[in-house]
Amino acid sequence: MAILMSRTQEIDDQRVSRDAEPDDHQLDLEPDDIYHILQTRRRRDVIRYLHAADGQVRLRDLAERIAAWESETDVEHLTSSQRQRVYISLYQTHLPKLDTHGIIDYDKDRGTIESTPRVTQLVPYLTGLETTTEHDPWPRRYAGTVGCCGLVLAAIAGGIVSLSWFVAAVSITVAVTAVTALHAYSVR
């Protein structure tokens, strides 16, 4: 029983000493926490905005900027409903979660937000998350290949082109394989 009591006391002492002395290890977030925090685009946008900002920012300014990014417009062209929608979700959900994890210092009463050193720990995870396929030609190339193959099949089925189904299947397989090989080669 004495061994159990001393072990419990030892664990309690370690817990108190960890709470009393913040060290570098306490600044690290667990990978699951990082991925949970970065799960929504609005939280990623908050982190991106605060990382670029110097010092404290107002919730109103942050909400307007994020609403403009989401609407792909300027702050001046936002409607009040667009601003309000983002403001409310930041106020009620996203900022309190970031504050709980120590990513930001959020003063709900004053409506101010300031980043903590933990923001820099999340920035490397943001690289490449918001890229679009707009400049990537490969989805269009695959779609074009599939479309052409569909036209060939429709022409064979309609009797416009007289090819055997076997030749059509081999041709389609070769075409898709060629586009896939070109894609794999170009990505290297």
C-alpha positions as CSV (number, residue, x, y, z in Angstrom):
1,M,0.0,0.0,0.0
2,A,2.9,2.3,0.8
3,I,4.4,1.6,-2.6
4,L,1.1,2.5,-4.3
5,M,0.8,5.7,-2.3
6,S,4.4,6.8,-3.1
7,R,3.9,6.0,-6.8
8,T,0.7,8.1,-6.8
9,Q,2.5,10.9,-5.0
10,E,5.3,10.7,-7.5
11,I,2.9,11.0,-10.5
12,D,1.2,14.0,-8.8
13,D,4.6,15.7,-8.1
14,Q,5.6,15.2,-11.8
15,R,2.2,16.7,-12.9
16,V,2.7,19.7,-10.6
17,S,6.3,20.2,-11.7
18,R,5.3,20.0,-15.4
19,D,2.6,22.6,-14.9
20,A,4.9,24.9,-12.9
21,E,7.8,24.9,-15.4
22,P,6.8,25.3,-19.0
23,D,9.4,23.9,-21.3
24,D,9.9,23.5,-25.0
25,H,8.1,20.2,-25.2
26,Q,4.9,21.7,-24.0
27,L,4.9,24.1,-27.0
28,D,4.7,21.1,-29.3
29,L,1.3,20.0,-30.6
30,E,0.5,16.4,-31.1
31,P,0.1,15.4,-34.8
32,D,-3.6,14.5,-34.2
33,D,-4.2,18.0,-32.8
34,I,-2.5,19.6,-35.7
35,Y,-4.6,17.8,-38.3
36,H,-7.7,18.5,-36.3
37,I,-6.9,22.2,-36.1
38,L,-6.2,22.3,-39.8
39,Q,-9.2,20.3,-40.8
40,T,-11.3,23.4,-41.7
41,R,-10.4,26.0,-44.3
42,R,-11.5,28.9,-42.0
43,R,-9.0,27.9,-39.3
44,R,-6.3,27.5,-41.9
45,D,-7.2,31.0,-43.2
46,V,-7.1,32.4,-39.6
47,I,-3.6,30.9,-39.1
48,R,-2.4,32.2,-42.5
49,Y,-3.7,35.7,-41.8
50,L,-2.3,35.9,-38.2
51,H,1.1,34.6,-39.4
52,A,1.3,37.4,-41.9
53,A,-0.1,40.0,-39.5
54,D,2.0,42.0,-37.0
55,G,0.6,41.9,-33.5
56,Q,-3.0,42.0,-32.5
57,V,-5.8,42.0,-35.0
58,R,-9.5,42.8,-34.6
59,L,-12.1,40.0,-35.1
60,R,-14.0,42.3,-37.5
61,D,-11.0,42.8,-39.8
62,L,-10.2,39.1,-39.7
63,A,-13.8,38.1,-40.5
64,E,-13.9,40.5,-43.4
65,R,-10.6,39.3,-44.9
66,I,-11.7,35.6,-44.7
67,A,-15.1,36.4,-46.1
68,A,-13.4,38.2,-49.0
69,W,-11.1,35.2,-49.7
70,E,-14.1,32.8,-49.6
71,S,-16.1,35.0,-51.9
72,E,-13.2,35.7,-54.1
73,T,-13.8,39.4,-54.0
74,D,-12.5,42.5,-52.2
75,V,-13.6,43.5,-48.7
76,E,-15.4,46.5,-50.1
77,H,-17.6,44.3,-52.2
78,L,-18.8,42.0,-49.4
79,T,-22.4,41.9,-48.4
80,S,-23.4,42.1,-44.8
81,S,-24.6,38.5,-44.8
82,Q,-21.2,37.3,-46.1
83,R,-19.4,39.2,-43.3
84,Q,-21.9,38.0,-40.7
85,R,-21.7,34.4,-41.7
86,V,-17.9,34.3,-41.3
87,Y,-17.9,36.5,-38.2
88,I,-20.3,34.3,-36.3
89,S,-18.5,31.0,-37.1
90,L,-15.2,32.5,-36.1
91,Y,-16.6,34.0,-32.9
92,Q,-18.5,30.9,-31.8
93,T,-16.4,28.0,-33.1
94,H,-13.0,28.5,-34.7
95,L,-11.3,31.1,-32.6
96,P,-12.3,29.5,-29.2
97,K,-10.9,26.2,-30.5
98,L,-7.6,27.8,-31.6
99,D,-7.4,29.6,-28.2
100,T,-8.0,26.3,-26.4
101,H,-5.1,24.7,-28.2
102,G,-2.8,27.8,-27.4
103,I,-2.5,28.7,-31.1
104,I,-3.9,32.2,-30.5
105,D,-4.7,34.5,-27.6
106,Y,-8.4,35.4,-28.2
107,D,-10.0,38.1,-26.1
108,K,-13.7,37.5,-26.8
109,D,-14.8,40.6,-24.9
110,R,-12.6,43.0,-26.8
111,G,-12.8,41.1,-30.1
112,T,-9.0,40.9,-30.5
113,I,-6.8,38.0,-31.6
114,E,-3.1,37.6,-31.4
115,S,-0.9,34.7,-32.5
116,T,1.3,32.7,-30.2
117,P,4.5,31.0,-31.0
118,R,2.5,27.9,-31.8
119,V,1.3,29.5,-35.1
120,T,4.8,29.0,-36.6
121,Q,4.6,25.3,-35.8
122,L,1.5,25.1,-38.0
123,V,2.6,27.2,-41.0
124,P,4.7,24.4,-42.7
125,Y,1.5,22.3,-42.8
126,L,-0.3,25.0,-44.8
127,T,2.1,24.9,-47.7
128,G,0.3,23.4,-50.7
129,L,-3.1,22.9,-49.0
130,E,-4.9,25.6,-50.9
131,T,-3.6,24.9,-54.4
132,T,-6.1,24.4,-57.1
133,T,-6.0,22.2,-60.2
134,E,-6.8,25.3,-62.3
135,H,-3.3,25.3,-63.8
136,D,-2.9,21.6,-63.8
137,P,-3.5,20.4,-67.4
138,W,-3.7,16.7,-66.6
139,P,-7.4,16.5,-65.5
140,R,-8.3,18.0,-68.9
141,R,-6.0,15.6,-70.7
142,Y,-7.6,12.6,-69.0
143,A,-11.0,14.0,-69.7
144,G,-10.1,14.6,-73.3
145,T,-8.8,11.0,-73.7
146,V,-11.9,9.5,-72.1
147,G,-14.2,11.7,-74.3
148,C,-12.4,10.7,-77.5
149,C,-12.6,7.0,-76.4
150,G,-16.3,7.5,-75.8
151,L,-16.8,9.0,-79.2
152,V,-15.0,6.1,-80.8
153,L,-17.2,3.6,-79.0
154,A,-20.3,5.6,-80.0
155,A,-19.2,5.6,-83.6
156,I,-18.6,1.8,-83.5
157,A,-22.0,1.2,-81.8
158,G,-23.7,3.4,-84.4
159,G,-22.1,1.6,-87.3
160,I,-20.3,4.8,-88.5
161,V,-16.9,3.1,-88.0
162,S,-16.4,-0.5,-88.7
163,L,-13.9,-1.8,-86.1
164,S,-14.1,-4.9,-84.1
165,W,-14.8,-4.4,-80.4
166,F,-11.5,-6.1,-79.6
167,V,-9.5,-3.5,-81.7
168,A,-11.5,-0.7,-80.0
169,A,-10.7,-2.1,-76.5
170,V,-7.0,-2.5,-77.3
171,S,-6.9,1.1,-78.8
172,I,-8.7,2.5,-75.7
173,T,-6.3,0.7,-73.4
174,V,-3.3,1.9,-75.3
175,A,-4.6,5.5,-75.3
176,V,-5.3,5.6,-71.5
177,T,-2.0,3.9,-70.8
178,A,-0.1,6.4,-72.9
179,V,-1.7,9.4,-71.2
180,T,-1.0,7.9,-67.8
181,A,2.6,7.2,-68.7
182,L,3.1,10.7,-69.9
183,H,1.6,12.1,-66.7
184,A,3.8,9.8,-64.5
185,Y,6.9,10.8,-66.5
186,S,6.1,14.6,-66.4
187,V,5.5,14.6,-62.6
188,R,9.0,13.3,-61.9
